[in-house]
Amino acid sequence: MITDKTLSTPIALTIAGSDSGGGAGIQADLKTFSALGAYGCSVITALTAQNTRGVQGIFDVDPAFIKQQLDSVLSDLDVKAVKVGMLSQPEVIETVAERIEHYQVKRLVVDPVMVATSGDALLQQDAIQTLKEVLIPKASLITPNLPEAAVLLGQDKPESTQQMLDMIEPLLKLGAKAVLLKGGHLTGNQIERGKAVDFYHDGQSLHRLESPWTETGNTHGTGCTLSSAITALIAQGFSMGEAVQGGKEYIAAAIAKADDLNIGQGQGPVHHFYRNW
């Protein structure tokens, strides 16, 4: 017999920066959690003055207050999965990693956000090494796009799926249990047969994930949305492989429906609520 006490609310936490334009960051994460059936809570690491045209300013939150937010949430809420996005300073990364360790977070998705869709830098150069050393080794999954993977490995951005494949093993050696390398930055003749191709390695075997390629300029927040979708599904008890596949399907549909929205004068967001509106 199912009673109120045996029902468990799937709670997902996002630790990331705020996007005042609503298309990426904390705002995209919370929309995605809600769209996929998880209760979303948040720890804000930075404020951005941002819209569809770009990032006009970044205001970093003090690490001590980030710690306070983390303690408030994790000491009270039964968080099932955590997603980490924009952490712009070494001190912030260290604070988040220490609290993740303290609260023994078991399901951690790290989206190594370094550059906005507009091309604006979101991660300080001296924070990259800290990210690699103290946070990525704690991750259940990392979800870099091609420019981010190139920065993490000190390589040129791959221009083919074969070059993507060559990155998988070095990315795994950074210490995460699994890697999802996103191929959305391939363009033109680099795209295979009109497919958006990602590669997922679960630590044991490699999986090729495909979805139809959608031509649209409204791709703001795609990375945040995908990593949040995976986190929301993990929070509900899906395996990592199931969550990655479900997240891939969700972001593909959200991109396909992005042009149904008319938001801003630059790169608009994906359609998080395409199922509901």
C-alpha positions in Angstrom: 0.0 0.0 0.0 1.3 3.4 -1.0 0.9 6.1 1.7 2.0 9.8 1.8 5.0 8.8 3.8 6.3 6.3 1.2 6.0 8.8 -1.7 9.3 10.6 -2.4 9.4 13.9 -4.1 12.3 14.0 -6.6 14.3 17.1 -5.7 17.0 18.4 -8.0 19.5 21.1 -7.1 21.2 23.5 -9.5 24.4 25.3 -8.5 25.0 27.9 -11.2 24.8 31.5 -12.3 21.7 33.5 -12.9 20.8 34.6 -16.5 18.7 37.8 -16.3 17.3 37.1 -19.8 15.9 33.8 -18.6 17.3 31.6 -21.3 20.2 29.9 -19.6 21.8 29.3 -16.2 19.6 29.0 -13.1 16.5 30.1 -14.9 16.9 27.4 -17.6 17.7 24.8 -15.0 14.6 25.4 -13.0 12.4 25.5 -16.0 13.8 22.2 -17.2 13.4 20.6 -13.7 9.8 21.6 -13.7 9.1 20.5 -17.3 10.4 17.0 -16.5 8.7 16.5 -13.2 11.4 17.3 -10.6 11.2 19.9 -7.8 13.9 22.4 -8.4 16.0 24.3 -5.8 19.0 26.5 -6.4 22.3 27.9 -5.2 23.3 31.0 -7.1 27.0 31.5 -7.7 27.0 34.6 -9.9 24.6 37.2 -11.3 24.9 38.1 -14.9 23.5 41.1 -16.8 22.6 39.1 -19.9 20.1 38.9 -22.7 19.8 37.2 -26.1 22.5 39.5 -27.5 25.2 38.6 -25.0 26.6 39.1 -21.5 26.9 42.7 -20.4 28.2 42.1 -16.9 29.0 39.5 -14.2 28.7 39.9 -10.5 30.3 37.1 -8.5 28.7 35.9 -5.3 30.9 35.7 -2.3 32.1 32.1 -1.6 31.0 32.4 2.0 27.4 33.2 1.0 27.5 30.3 -1.6 28.5 28.0 1.3 25.6 29.4 3.3 23.2 28.7 0.5 24.5 25.2 0.1 24.2 24.5 3.8 20.6 25.8 3.8 19.5 23.6 1.0 21.5 20.4 1.7 20.9 20.3 5.4 17.1 20.4 5.0 16.0 19.1 1.6 16.4 15.5 0.5 18.2 16.4 -2.7 18.3 13.4 -5.1 20.7 14.8 -7.7 22.8 17.9 -8.2 23.8 19.8 -11.3 26.7 22.3 -11.3 27.0 24.9 -13.9 28.8 28.3 -14.0 31.5 28.6 -11.3 33.7 31.5 -12.3 36.3 31.7 -9.6 38.7 29.1 -8.0 37.4 29.9 -4.5 33.9 29.2 -5.6 34.8 25.9 -7.2 36.7 24.9 -4.0 33.7 25.9 -1.8 31.3 23.9 -3.9 33.5 20.8 -4.0 34.1 20.9 -0.3 30.3 21.1 0.5 29.6 18.3 -2.1 32.1 16.1 -0.2 30.7 17.2 3.2 27.1 16.2 2.3 28.2 13.1 0.4 26.4 14.0 -2.8 26.2 10.8 -4.8 24.7 12.0 -8.1 26.6 15.0 -9.4 26.3 16.3 -13.0 29.0 18.8 -13.9 28.4 21.1 -16.9 31.8 22.9 -17.3 30.3 26.2 -18.3 33.1 28.4 -19.7 31.7 30.4 -22.6 28.2 31.6 -23.2 26.4 30.8 -26.5 27.1 34.4 -27.5 30.9 33.7 -27.1 31.3 35.7 -23.9 33.8 34.2 -21.4 32.1 33.0 -18.2 35.0 31.3 -16.4 38.2 32.9 -15.3 41.3 31.4 -16.7 42.8 30.5 -13.3 39.6 28.6 -12.4 40.0 26.0 -15.2 42.8 24.0 -13.4 40.8 24.1 -10.1 37.8 22.8 -11.9 39.8 19.9 -13.3 41.5 19.1 -10.0 38.9 19.5 -7.3 35.4 19.2 -8.9 35.4 17.0 -12.0 36.9 14.0 -10.1 33.7 14.1 -7.9 31.4 14.0 -10.9 29.1 11.2 -11.8 28.9 12.8 -15.3 30.5 15.7 -17.1 28.8 17.3 -20.1 31.3 19.4 -22.1 30.5 20.8 -25.5 33.3 20.9 -28.0 34.9 24.3 -27.1 34.8 23.3 -23.4 36.3 19.9 -24.1 39.1 21.6 -26.0 39.9 23.9 -23.1 39.8 21.1 -20.6 42.3 19.1 -22.6 44.4 22.0 -24.0 43.6 21.0 -27.6 42.0 22.5 -30.7 38.3 22.2 -31.0 37.4 19.0 -32.9 35.9 19.4 -36.4 34.6 15.9 -37.0 33.0 13.1 -35.1 36.2 11.1 -35.3 38.1 13.9 -33.6 35.4 13.9 -31.0 35.9 10.2 -30.4 39.6 10.9 -29.9 38.7 13.1 -26.9 36.7 10.6 -24.9 39.5 8.7 -23.3 41.4 11.9 -22.2 38.2 13.4 -20.8 37.5 10.2 -18.8 41.1 10.4 -17.4 40.1 13.7 -15.7 38.3 11.6 -13.1 34.6 11.7 -13.8 32.7 8.4 -13.8 31.1 9.2 -17.2 31.4 11.6 -20.0 28.8 13.1 -22.4 30.6 14.9 -25.2 28.1 17.2 -27.1 28.6 17.7 -30.8 26.3 20.7 -31.3 29.2 22.9 -32.3 29.9 20.9 -35.5 28.8 22.9 -38.5 28.2 22.7 -42.2 29.8 19.6 -43.8 31.1 18.5 -40.4 27.5 17.4 -39.6 26.9 13.8 -40.4 23.8 13.2 -42.6 21.8 16.0 -40.9 22.2 14.4 -37.4 23.2 16.0 -34.1 25.7 13.5 -32.8 26.9 13.2 -29.1 29.0 10.5 -27.6 28.3 9.1 -24.1 30.8 6.9 -22.3 29.6 5.3 -19.1 33.0 4.3 -17.9 32.6 0.9 -19.5 31.4 1.3 -23.0 30.8 4.0 -25.6 27.4 5.0 -26.9 26.6 7.1 -30.0 23.5 9.3 -29.6 21.8 10.9 -32.6 18.9 13.2 -33.1 17.7 15.2 -36.1 19.7 18.4 -36.8 17.5 21.5 -36.5 18.5 24.8 -38.3 17.7 27.6 -35.8 19.3 30.6 -34.4 17.6 30.1 -31.1 20.0 27.9 -29.2 20.6 30.0 -26.1 20.9 27.7 -23.0 21.1 24.4 -24.8 24.0 23.1 -22.6 22.3 24.2 -19.3 19.1 22.7 -20.4 20.5 19.3 -21.4 22.5 18.9 -18.2 19.5 19.9 -16.1 17.3 17.4 -18.0 19.7 14.6 -17.1 19.8 15.7 -13.5 16.0 15.9 -13.3 15.7 12.3 -14.6 18.4 11.0 -12.3 16.5 12.6 -9.4 13.5 10.5 -10.3 15.4 7.3 -10.2 16.4 6.7 -13.8 19.8 5.2 -14.5 22.5 7.5 -15.9 22.2 5.9 -19.3 18.4 6.3 -19.3 18.8 9.9 -18.1 21.3 10.8 -20.8 19.1 9.3 -23.5 16.0 11.1 -22.1 17.9 14.3 -21.8 19.0 14.1 -25.4 15.5 13.5 -26.6 14.2 16.5 -24.5 16.8 19.0 -25.7 16.3 17.9 -29.3 12.6 18.6 -29.1 13.1 21.9 -27.2 15.5 23.1 -30.0 13.1 21.9 -32.7 10.3 24.0 -31.1 12.5 27.0 -30.3 11.3 29.1 -33.3 7.8 28.9 -31.8 9.0 31.5 -29.3 9.8 35.1 -30.1 12.2 36.2 -27.4 14.6 39.1 -27.8 16.6 40.3 -30.8 19.6 37.9 -30.7 20.0 34.2 -30.0 16.7 33.2 -28.4 16.2 30.4 -25.9 15.1 26.8 -26.6 11.4 26.0 -25.8 11.5 24.4 -22.3 7.7 24.1 -22.1 7.0 22.9 -25.7 4.9 20.0 -24.2 2.7 22.4 -22.2 2.2 25.6 -24.2 
